[in-house]
Every structure is written in structure tokens, then in C-alpha cells.
Amino acid sequence: MLTIISSERMKALDNKAMTQFGIPSRILMENAGKGCADLLIKLFPESLKRGVVVLCGSGNNGGDGYVIARWLAMHGNPVFIIKAGEGNSSPETLANLELCQKLGDIEFLEPSDEDYEEFSETVFAQVGVIIDAIYGIGFKGKLQSEIADLIKDVNLIPAIKVAIDIPSGVDADTGAAELAFQANLTLAVDSLKFGHVIGKGKEYSGILQVIPIGIPETLWEEDCDAWLMTNDAACLPLRRKFSHKGDYGKIAVFAGSPGITGAAFMASSAALRAGAGLVTIFCHPDHMHYYDCKPYEVMVKAVPVKSDRKINLDELSAMLENIDVVLFGPGCGVNEYTYQLLDYFTEHWNKPAVIDADGLNTMAQHRELLPRLAGKPFILTPHWGEFCRLAQIEMQALEQDCRSELIKFADANELNILLKSHTSIYYDRDIMYINTSGNDGLATGGSGDILAGLIAGFLAQNMDLPEAAGSAAFYLGQTAEKLAEGQHSFSITPTDILNSLFLFDTEDELGED
């Protein structure tokens, strides 16, 4: 399972490796640079032969770049180094700069040199690989104007572009970026950083590959901030050959309303796809006829009401006595009926539950219900708009640092939340899972209903909350990715996803065609 850590945690790990294990900083830098060089030689041998430009800053990221340049040159590749950035260099960085100079086979330039323009018009246009080792995880704020101009230029060059640790211009903790190096491949040193997978950093990073540098695993396992959902991390419920439907949970789905019954159908069908034993849609008694075309495998029952048309809570409690999981919200509408149900569940339901869509929108309007969720085995699954309404923040705040806003709101209210976007983040005060699988095929109404159903289906089979949420998000995204191999991503529908769940397995491939 891949770890994700903050820039502060990475610096602490480096320090621990040096102080507790006696690994010199120079060795860590050598391991990082040689590990990157070895992988590039393996992946892009022909492109490297056309020439490689390494953009080196003054910090330790630049030191990694000098090590990479040296090893690439020693393997016979034409190497050019552009020295960029200001500030004092560490002894390790200076030592590796001097080694590159002693080789004699590497040409050095600076953007301020007189012959730089000629170089950029000739060499830049021909090289096969451009390597960004300017800032690394220390970057905050805006790029210096000279470096901004350099990055604008190299982003336009049709070479393979590789970022070392993280693309220059991307904040390693938030993923925020105004302008950054547009990498095809990012070689993350030791561990993934949050900026690789959230905010604009995900877009700038391209394909991610982690490069071990010799820090003992015991250190980063103790200091992990989050885990990335992958094939190895995602899991499915345990099943037994000799079993029956009662062994795999009963789910009550409170979803749908006139005109949007599809939300209930997709959520309940997804719960069945996830392996749930029995799934029942509960609807308003006046709406029973809208569910005549329900999926064959799903049952439908009317929510009991009294003569005054209010919900009969005693009868409802009796009907739910044998239910294991409640899924609440998709397509319910924001109205008095939805509020009555939500008021009941937040007060009386103590088993696992998934609250989505209009369940969240209703809670945003009735915030007195929120404290009732503290510590309960409920998962809230908001997209960004729903989260902003629920947390009472502006979208701009979420765009600047979605992870911090999620942690702040979940901690303050003792909640378990799966924040949905192109990167989905599960957080429950004890653990954080981040999922990056998926594509724009999921940017269609109904995808969230399927995700909610998958989570409910997993919970019904006794998966714990973090595994259920993280794995469901991963498999949903993985299915969209595999479908895109056979059709345009824009043509993928939630029904396509539903019919293809758990049919695929994937592996990322790197390298030249």
C-alpha cells in the first residue's frame, strides 16, 4: 500500500534517517538521484539518446537533479544542465554540482546567459527528455518570474517531461498551483505527497512513480499521513461457498421521488452488485406506483404514515428491526418528508448508514441534526458543493486546501466523510484514504448514487467504514478507466458502470511505445 505524507513529515523522515539510523544526507541524495536515473534509462532509452535537459534549482531538489544528470551522462546520453533559482545551496548539492562539472561531458547554462536564447531555439527543440529538479517539496507561493518564463517555455516543448519529487510550481501539501511544470511522469522521492493527488497537482504530475531512497520502512509506516487506494489496498467482502442471502446483509434504501426514481434504482442495484443479500427501497406511500419498473431483484415497501400524513415512527422502527444498513438521500428531494426521515434516523439509528445527496442537503438546512452523528457508524458522501453547504464554507477555501477543510470539519463534528471529486478523500479522524482512480466518464448524474450503493453493499457484508468507502471509490473509478479503453470516456454512462463493476483488473504501464 502506498503512503502519502506532508512535506513537513518528509523532512522529519529525512532527519530521522540521518540521526537515528546514521544515513548521511549525501547518501540519501545519491540514492534518490541514481534511482531516478536508473528508472529513466529503463523506460526511455531512445529518447534519452536524443539528449536530456535537467533544470536544477539551488536546493536539495537541484542536488537530486545533479546526481541524475551525472548518471545519465555516464551512460552515454547527451546531458545539458540549466541552473535555475536563487539562494544558498547545501553542501550535498554543491558537491554533486562539482562532480557534474568534473565529468566534462555536461554543458551548463543559465537563463541569463547570452547564448541561452540560441540554446533554447536549437537544443530544446531536439532533446527527448526534460527533467524538472528546480524546487521540489519546498515550494510555496508563486514562481520567480525568470523560472516562470522557463517553465512556460519547456511546457510547450514536445519532449518527455519528468518532474523530480513534485512538479515545480505545485504546493506539496495542498496541490495548489497557478503555473507549474507539466510533467508526463513524476518520480516521487521516497513517498507520495498530498500535492501529487489533490488540487491541480494531480493534473500537473502525470503518471506517478515512487523512488525508494533507503529510508527504513519502519519510519514512514509510523509517520504515514494517508494511504493511496490501489489494487493492493482495495478489498472486497469475504464470501463463503456455503452461505445464503441472509449472510450478506439487508439494506434499506431511502431514495428517489417522482421524476428521479433512477437514483433509487441505481443505488439499490449497486448495493446488489457489491454483494448485499437483500435490498429494499422504502418510498412514500403515495409514490409506490412510480417504482413499478424497479430492478427485478429489489423489493419496494411504503414508508408507513399516520392519518395526519406524518411518518409512523413506531411502525417504521418495526420494519427496520432486521435491517443492517441504511442508505439515505439519493433523489429524495429537500422537503418536509425527507426531513422527517432524517430527523428519525439521526436520533434513533445506530447501525451503519450512508448519507448522500439530498440527505446531506437537508442536513445543511437543519444543522441541529448534525451533532447527533458524532461517533456513529455513518458515512457522509458529499461532493464539493454539498460539502461547502454542509461545512458552511466558500468553494474557494476548498479549492485552496481541500484536505485541511475536510479534516477541520470532520474533527469538529466527529464525522466519517468521503469527500468526492476527481480525487476522493475518506477521513474519519483515525485514518485517511485517498483515491485517484476514475476519469471524466464519472462526471455524470448517477455516478454518486452507484458509489453510495457500493459502500452500503460493502458495509452490509461487515466491511469496516474506511475499507468500504475507500474500496468502493477505487472500484468505481477503476471500472470507468477500463471502459474508456473501449469507448470514449464522455460516452460512459452510470448504467455502463453498473453493468461492468467487478469485471476488470488493471495494471499501469510505463515506458516508450
N, C-alpha and C positions, 0 to 999 in steps of 0.2 A: 504494500500500500504506500502511495507517495505522500510525503509530508508537505505541508505548506506552512511557511513561517514568515514572521515580520522581519524587517531589516534590522531592528534592534536585537531580535533573537539570533539572527545570523551573526551579528558582530559578537554577541555573547558566546556563541558556539565556537567561533574562531578563537576567542580569548581562552575558553576552557581547554580547547585542543592544545593551545600553546602552554598554558600554565599547569593544567592537571596531567596532561599526557606528554609534555615536553616536545611537542611537534613544532619546530621553528616556522615562523611565518613564511620564510623563504621557501620551505618545502611545500607548504600549502599552496603557495602561488605557482610553484613549479608543477605540482600535481594538477592544478586547475588548468594551466595553460597546455601542458602536454596532453591531458585528457581531451581537451577541446580539439587540439591539432590532430590527434590520432583519429578521432571520430570524423573530422572533416576529410582527412586523407582517405578514409574508408568510404565515405559517402560520395564525395565529389572529386575523384582523382583527375578526371579530364578537365573539369572546369578550373581546378587549381593550376593546371599546366598552362592555362591561358594567362595566368597572373592573378595575384591576390593583393588587395589593398587593405591594410589594417589601420583603422583610425584609433589612435592611442591617446587617452587623456593623461593627466598628471597623477591621478590617484592609483589605488591598487588595481582597479579595473584595467587601467592602462598597462600596469605591470603584467597582468594576465595576457594582455594583447602582445606585449613584447616577447613573452615566452612562446605564444602561439606562432608569432612571426618567425622566431628563431627555428623552431622545429619544422615549420613548413619550408623554410629556406634550406634547411639541412637535408630535406627530402627532394631537393632539386627544383622546387617551384619558384618562379619569379615573384619576389615579395617587395612591396612598397609600403613604407610606414608614413602616415601623415600624423604629425604631432599636433594635437588639438587641446585646448583648455589651458587654464592658468592655475597657479598655486604650487605649493611645495610638494615634491614627491617623497614617498617613503624610501628608506634605504633599499628595500627589496625591489621597488620599481626602478630606481636608478641603476641598481646592479644589473637588472635584466636589460635595461636600455643599453648599457655599456657592452653587454655580451652581444647584442644585435649589431652594434657598431663595429665590434672586433671581427665579426664574420666577414665583413667587407662586401658581401653579396647583396645587401639590402640598401635600397635607396631611401633616403629620408627627405621629407618635405614638410613645410608648414604653410597654412593658408595665406600667410603674409609674404611668402617668398615671391620674388619677381617671376620665376619660371613656373609658378603654381598654375596659372591660367592655362598655359600651354600643356602642362601635365594633365590637367582635368579634361582638356579637349581631346587628348590623344590616348593616354594610358587608361583613363576612366572608361572610355568608350569600348575598350577591348578586354579588360580584365573579366575573369569568370566569377570571382568571389570578392565581396566586400565585407569586412569584419568590423563590427562596431564594438570598441573597447574604450569608450570615452568616459562615461560616468559610472555605470553600474548602479548598485542599490543606494548610493549616497545622494542621488539626485533629488532635489526638491525645487519647486517653483517653476521658473521659466529658463529656457536655454539661453546662454550667452549669444549675442547677435552673430558673432563670427561662426559659432558652432551651428546655430540655427540655419545659416546660409549653407554651410557644408552639408548638413543633413537634408535640406531641401534638394540640393544638387544630387546627392547619392541616391535619394529615394526615386529619382527619375531614371536611373541607370538600369538597364535590363540584365543585371548580374544577379547571381545568388547572393542574398544578403543575410548575414548571420550576426545576431546580437550575442554578446558575451554577458551572461548573468541576466540582464534585462535591457531592453532597448533604451538607448539614451533619450531622455525626454519623458520617460514614464516614471511616475512615483511608485516605488516598490511596495508601498503599503496600501495605497488606495487605487492604483491603476489609472489615476488622473493623468491627462496629457493634452496639451494644446497642439504641439508638434513633436513628433518623435521619429526615430529611425524605424522604418517599415521593414521588419525582418521577415524572411521566409522561414527561418529557423532560429530559435533562441536556445542557447546552451546555458541552462540554469546551474550555477555553481553550488554544488552540494545538495541544495533543496530548492523546491519551487517557492516563489514569493507570492504574496497576495496580488501584487501588481501584474503578475502573469495571467491571472484568471478572472479578475474583476475589472470593472471600468473599461476605459479604452485600451488598457494594457493588453487585454485579450486579443484585440484586433491587431495591435502592433507587433505582438510576439510571434505570430505564426505558429508553426509546429514547435512543441516544447520537448526538450531532451535534458535530463538531469545528468550532470557530470560529477561523479564522486571525487573527493579531493583528499580522502584519508582521515576525515573526522570520524571517530568511533561511533557506531550506531547507537550505543547506549546513551550518548549525549543528546543526540537530536530526538530520540524517542522520548526522553524525559522532558524535552523542551518544545515539543510539537504544538503548534497553534491550531492547525486544522489538518484534515485529511482530504485528499482528492479522490473522488469516486472513479474507479476504473473497473475493468473486467475482474481484476483480482479482489477489489474491495467490495463490489456489489455482490449481493447474495440473494438467494431465493428461499422460500419457506421449505422446511423439512417435510417430506412426504413419506408415507408408508404404503407399501404394496397392498397390505391387507388393512383396509380402512373404509370408512363410509363418509357421506356428506356431513354428518354431524361432527366429524373430527376436524373439519376445516373452517368452522366458524359461521355464524349467522350475522348478516349485516342488514341494518335498516337504513335506507336511503331516503332522506327528506330533501327532495329536489324536484325541479320542474314546476311549470304552471302553464296556463293556456298560451300557446304560441311558442313556448320554449320547453316543451316536454323532451326534446332531444337531449338536453343537459342531463336529465334523469336517466334516459336510456343509455347514454354513453358512459356515465359514471357507474351505473349498475353493471353494464356489460364488461367494463374494465375490471371491476371487482371480481367478476366471474373468471375473466381471463387470468387474473392473478391467482386463482385457485380457491376462492371462497366457496364454502359448501352450499350456502343458501343466501339469496339476496332478495330483499323485498323493498319495493318502492312504497312509501307512505305518502298519500296525497290528500288534498282537501276533498271531502265527500262530494262536493259539487263538481269536482273535476275528474271523477272516475272515468267518464266516457272518453276523455282525452287520451287515456292510456290503453285503449283497445288494441293498438298496434305495437304494444310493447314487445321487447325481445322475448322469445318463447320461454327462455329459461328463468325469467324474472317474474316474481309474484308482485301483485299490487293490492294494497289494502288502504281503506279510507281512515284518515285520522278521525277518531270519534269526537263529535261535538255535542254540546247540550242544546236545549231549546233556544237559548239566547245566542246561539251560534258561536259561543266561546268553546275552546277545546276542553273536552272532558279529561282532565289530567289523571283521574283515578283509572279510567278505562285505558288510557294510553300507557300508563305505567304497567298495567297488567299485560298489555300486548307486547311490551318491550322486555318483559321479565327474562326471556330466554335469548335476547339479542346480545351479541358480544361486542359489536362495533356500530357506531352511528356515523353516517356521512351526511353532513348537513350543509345546504346552501346553494348548490348549482342551479341556477334558473328559478329560484324560489320567488324572486321579486322582493322589493323592500316595501313591506306593508304590515298591517296590524297582525295578520295571521302568522307571518314569518317571525314577528317579534314575540308573539305568544309562545311559539315553539322554542325560540331561542331562550326566552326567559325560563321556560321549564327545564331545558337541557342544562343550562349553565348552573341552575340551582340544584337539580336532582340527579343528573347523570354523572357517574364517577368511573365508568369504564372507558376504554379508548374511544376517541372520536376524532373525526376530521372536519374542520370548519373551513368552508371555502366560499368564494364568490359572494352571493347576497347574504350569507350568514355573516361574513366579515363586514359588508356594507351596512347591515342592520346594526351590528355591534358598534360600528363607528358612530352611529346616530344615538345609540343607547349605551354610553360609556360606563354607566353604573353596573353593567353586566360584566365588565372586564375583570374586576378583582375576583370574581367567582372562579376564574380559570386558573388562578395561581396554584401551581403544583399539581394540577390534574393531568391525566394522560391524554390531553387533547393536542392535536397538531393543527396549527393555523397555516393556511397555504395561500397567502396573498401575493398577487403580482405587485409591481411597484406602485401603481396608482392606488390600489386597495391598502397597501401598507402605509402610504402617505396619509390617507384619510384616517386610518386606524391610529397611527402614531402622532397625528396632528403636526406633520412637518411638511415643508415645501419640497417639491421634486428636486430642486437644485441641491438641497442638502444630501439627498440620497445619491444623486449623480456624483457629488464630490467625494463621498466616502460611505458607500452603502454598508460596508461591514461594520463600521463603528455605530451607525444609526441602528442597525439591526441588534447589535449587542446591547446598546443602551436601552432600547425599548423592551427587549426580552428580559433583561436582567431586572429592570424596574418593576415588571409585572409578573415575573416568574412564569414565562411562557415558553412553549416549544414552537418554533416557527420555521417554515420552509419558505424563504423569500424567492419568488420565481422571476427569472429573466433569462437572457441568453446564457448567463451563469446563474445557477440556483444555489442558494446557501441555506443549509439546515443548521440551526443553532438552538441549544437548549440549556445553556449555562454550564454544561459539563463537557460538551463536545461540539465540534463544528465539522460538517461535511460540505464539500464544495463539488458541484457537478458542472462540467463544461460540455457534456455530450449534447448533440442536437444540431439543428440548423433552422433556417427561416421557414421550413415547412411546418414548424410548430407554431408559427405566428398566425394562427387561425383560430377563430372561436370554436371551442370544443376540446382543444388540447388540454386545457386545465381541468376539465371535467374528467377526462380519461386519467390524468395524473392523480386526482383525488380518489378516483375509484381504485386505482392500483394500490395506493397507500392503504386504503381501507381493507382491500383484499389481503394485503400482507399482514396488517395488524390482526385480522381475524384468524390468521394462522400462527399467532403468537410470536411474530417478529417484534423486536423492541422498536420504539419510536424512531430513533436515529437511523437504524438499518432500514426500516420500512420506507421512510421518507427519502433517504439518500439513494437507495437501490431503485425505488420507483422512478425517481427523476432520471437516473442513469439509463435504465432500460427504455424509458420513453424516448430519450434523446438518441440512444443507440439505434432504435428502430427507425427513426427519421433519417439518420445518416445512411443506413443500409438501403432504405427505399430510394434515397437520392442517387444511388448507384445505377438504378434502372429507370428513373424518371426525373424530370426537372423538379427541383425542390419546391418551386412555387405551386406545383400541381398536387402536392401531397395534402390529403385531407385527414381529419381526425379518424374517419372511418377506415382509411388506408392503414393508419397507425394501429387502430384497434384490431384489424384483421391480420396484422403482421407481428404482433407482440410475441416475443419469446421464440421467434423462428430463426433468429440470426445470432451469429457470433462475429466479432470484429477484431482486427489487428491493424494497428497503424503501421504504415510502411514509409521508410525514408530512403532517399538516395536519388541518383540520376536516372532518367528514363533509359 
